[in-house]
Amino acid sequence: MQQRIVVLAGGIGGARFLRGLKSAVPDADITVIGNTGDDIHLFGLKVCPDLDTVMYTLGGGIHEEQGWGRAGESFAVKEELAAYGVGPEWFGLGDRDFATHIVRTQMIGAGYPLSAVTEALCRRWQPGVRLLPMSDDRVETHVLIDDPDSEGRKAVHFQEYWVRLHAATPAHAIVPVGAEEAKPAPGVLEAIAAADVILFPPSNPVVSVGTILAVPGVREAVASAAAPVVGLSPIVGNAPVRGMADKVLEAVGVESTAAAVARHYGAGLIDGWLVDTVDADAVAEVESAGIRCRSVPLMMTDVEATARMAAQALALAEEVRA
Ligand code: FO1
């Protein structure tokens, strides 16, 4: 029987991992539960960066070097908006990408839920996985930062913190606004319950995987699933492999080490954890927290290296199942 794999994914790291996973197990039935806390409404359009990054990466449309947005992109619409004084200028929406957001917003306006819209968009891109948003309800991650104008604090949208401010100012709290009232999208809990293996890719543990787990019912479903749950550390040598995960880990009081992230998820949630070979010293610490741990190369330098990581994650899942 086809192996059923469920992956809780953020943007670039999750998408690249999925490409390796598909290459490692081309016949597997893969369901991706995508983070929608990074979603943002701009120019009247709904933009879903993480869903699109997964869809474009697996569908062959991604800007490879950048990791987000479309290959062969142009920015005429953005330039025209700027000529009218309409921003924000700090968020790079390209012309090709705009079309996706127009279709999505039009369908949502016509009454389709985000899960149905995502399915429709994937009909074009054929990502080779079933891509589900974590929820059809609006969830928006906000970051609490110092406000230099009032000498107090203010909340900004995650994209403003990440893209405009480059996560350069300390984050005091990360709040997935709307998560408490959100329901898992159709198929999410069913996929988790039916999974043979559940994987946490090297995505951001706070604003990507953490936000998916914040949707009521998802954490409980993962924790009580019959399937082994295995994660791959996004932290290598005490620093994020890419992105600025250390900034948001600090906000939730978690050190930027492979072992600390494993303990943050905890033995109640994950059964296995892969750390990079440079973090081999962390294996004993993770195992003492009740989580089976192995050190293997975790740099996603190309699809082959990523496929080997995915195969190691599946092997660890088999080991904990036994
Ligand atoms: N990341 C940037 O660093 N700068 C951008 O201007 C930017 C625009 C953008 C537009 C569409 C999209 O799907 C993603 C985009 N990203 C951009 C990536 C995104 O901000 C984050 O990397 C993810 O939300 C984190 O997973």
Boltz pocket constraint, residues with backbone or C-beta under 6 A from the ligand:
constraints:
  - pocket:
      binder: B
      contacts: [[A, 10], [A, 11], [A, 12], [A, 38], [A, 47], [A, 48], [A, 49], [A, 50], [A, 52], [A, 53], [A, 68], [A, 69], [A, 90], [A, 91], [A, 92], [A, 93], [A, 97], [A, 159], [A, 162], [A, 163]]
      max_distance: 6.0
